[in-house]
Amino acid sequence: MARRKLPIDAFEYYFALGHERSYQSVADYYNVSKTAVANLAEKEEWQKQVIDRERQARASMEKKSIETIEEMNERHLSLCKFIQKKAFDALRTMPLSAAMEAVRAVDLSIKQERLVRGEPTDRNAMNIEEIIKREYENWLMPVPQEERSDPKEQSCDRDDVEEQNSTEEGKDHEESEL
């Protein structure tokens, strides 16, 4: 039986090196040749073991992260429900003129609850149709008559082109005055 040059925990040392991991570092630590480390690493499939351990560590971290986010969302939802309950109680007992604080609390807690649940709030409720209309208005300009290649397009309203040209001339005039 051949005598083992590296101890059984050599892989553990190698793995613990993290980003600075190298066969030469292991060889220096155990006072052996780099070839001896490389041979053992190949025989014991160190690279495969590293990949497997890192994959397991990532999966474990993702699972903990998801659980943490779920716990946080549950806490936030229960807090929102508590605030809503208190605000509704206040609304029932107060005259309408004095109930604005309760109304604000309800409004804020509802918005937060919708946000936690992934529902749209005032800030992100813009739909695709609104975005397309806005982009259309911002970026599409009429094509001048001489640039049109399709005879059907040439029958379009000339007022659009003339309006565009006068607007551009006005901008040029303003810039030259500066």
C-alpha positions in Angstrom: 0.0 0.0 0.0 1.4 3.4 -1.0 2.0 6.0 1.6 -0.3 9.0 1.3 1.6 12.3 1.1 -1.4 14.5 1.8 -3.7 14.2 4.9 -7.3 13.3 4.4 -8.4 16.8 5.2 -6.4 18.3 2.3 -9.6 18.9 0.3 -11.1 20.7 3.3 -8.1 23.0 3.4 -8.3 23.5 -0.4 -12.1 24.3 -0.2 -11.6 26.7 2.7 -9.2 28.8 0.6 -12.2 30.2 -1.3 -11.3 32.6 -4.1 -7.6 32.2 -3.4 -7.9 28.5 -4.0 -5.0 26.8 -5.8 -3.2 23.5 -5.8 0.1 25.4 -5.2 -1.3 26.9 -2.0 -2.2 23.4 -0.8 1.2 22.1 -1.8 3.0 24.9 0.1 0.8 24.4 3.2 1.5 20.6 3.4 5.1 20.9 2.1 4.5 18.6 -0.9 4.8 19.1 -4.7 2.1 20.7 -6.7 2.0 17.5 -8.8 1.1 15.4 -5.8 -1.8 17.8 -5.0 -3.0 17.7 -8.6 -2.9 13.9 -8.8 -4.9 13.6 -5.5 -7.3 16.3 -6.7 -7.9 14.4 -9.9 -8.3 11.1 -8.2 -10.8 12.5 -5.6 -12.5 14.9 -8.1 -11.9 18.0 -6.1 -13.3 20.3 -8.8 -16.6 18.4 -8.9 -16.8 18.5 -5.1 -16.2 22.3 -5.1 -18.9 22.8 -7.7 -21.3 20.6 -5.7 -20.6 22.3 -2.4 -21.0 25.8 -3.9 -24.3 24.8 -5.6 -25.6 23.5 -2.2 -24.5 26.7 -0.5 -26.2 28.8 -3.1 -29.4 26.8 -2.8 -29.3 27.0 1.0 -28.8 30.8 0.8 -31.6 31.2 -1.7 -33.9 29.2 0.5 -33.1 31.3 3.6 -33.4 34.5 1.6 -36.9 33.5 0.3 -38.0 32.5 3.8 -36.7 35.8 5.2 -38.6 37.7 2.6 -41.7 35.8 3.2 -41.4 36.4 7.0 -40.9 40.1 6.3 -43.9 40.3 4.1 -46.0 38.5 6.7 -44.9 41.0 9.3 -45.7 43.9 7.1 -49.1 42.6 6.2 -50.0 42.0 9.8 -48.8 45.5 10.6 -50.9 46.9 7.8 -53.9 45.0 9.0 -53.4 46.3 12.5 -53.1 49.9 11.3 -56.2 49.5 9.2 -58.2 48.1 12.2 -57.1 51.0 14.4 -57.9 53.5 11.7 -61.4 52.0 11.1 -62.1 52.0 14.8 -61.1 55.7 14.9 -63.3 56.4 11.9 -66.3 54.9 13.7 -65.8 56.9 16.8 -64.7 60.3 15.4 -66.8 62.9 13.7 -66.1 63.2 10.0 -64.3 66.6 10.4 -61.7 65.2 12.8 -61.1 61.9 11.0 -58.3 62.9 8.5 -55.5 61.2 10.5 -57.4 57.9 10.4 -58.1 58.4 6.7 -54.4 58.9 6.0 -53.5 55.9 8.1 -56.0 53.7 6.1 -54.7 55.1 2.8 -51.1 54.5 3.7 -51.7 51.0 5.1 -53.8 50.0 2.0 -51.0 51.2 -0.3 -48.4 49.3 1.7 -50.5 46.1 1.7 -50.9 46.3 -2.1 -47.2 46.8 -2.5 -46.3 43.8 -0.3 -48.8 41.7 -2.2 -47.4 42.7 -5.6 -50.4 44.7 -6.7 -50.1 48.0 -8.5 -49.9 51.2 -6.4 -50.4 54.7 -7.7 -46.8 55.0 -8.8 -46.6 51.9 -10.9 -50.1 51.4 -12.1 -49.4 52.8 -15.6 -50.6 50.3 -18.2 -49.0 49.5 -21.5 -51.5 51.4 -23.5 -50.6 54.7 -21.7 -46.9 54.0 -22.2 -47.4 53.4 -26.0 -49.4 56.6 -26.4 -46.8 58.6 -24.5 -43.9 57.2 -26.5 -45.9 57.7 -29.8 -46.4 61.3 -29.0 -42.8 61.9 -27.9 -41.0 60.1 -30.7 -43.1 59.9 -33.9 -43.0 62.9 -36.1 -44.5 63.4 -39.6 -42.2 62.6 -42.6 -41.7 65.5 -45.0 -43.3 65.1 -48.4 -40.0 64.8 -50.3 -38.8 61.9 -48.1 -42.0 59.8 -48.7 -41.6 56.9 -51.1 -45.2 55.6 -51.1 -47.7 57.6 -53.2 -50.4 56.8 -50.6 -48.3 58.5 -47.9 -47.8 61.6 -50.1 -51.5 62.3 -49.9 -51.1 62.9 -46.1 -51.9 66.3 -44.7 -49.2 69.0 -45.6 -50.2 71.0 -42.5 -48.3 68.5 -40.3 -45.1 68.9 -42.3 -45.4 72.7 -42.4 -46.1 72.9 -38.7 -43.0 70.8 -38.0 -40.8 73.0 -40.2 -42.1 76.2 -38.6 -41.4 74.7 -35.2 -37.9 73.7 -36.1 -37.3 77.2 -37.6 -38.5 78.8 -34.4 -36.1 76.7 -32.4 -33.2 77.6 -34.7 -34.1 81.3 -34.3 -34.2 81.1 -30.5 -30.8 79.3 -30.4 -29.2 81.9 -32.7 -30.4 84.7 -30.3 -28.6 83.0 -27.4 
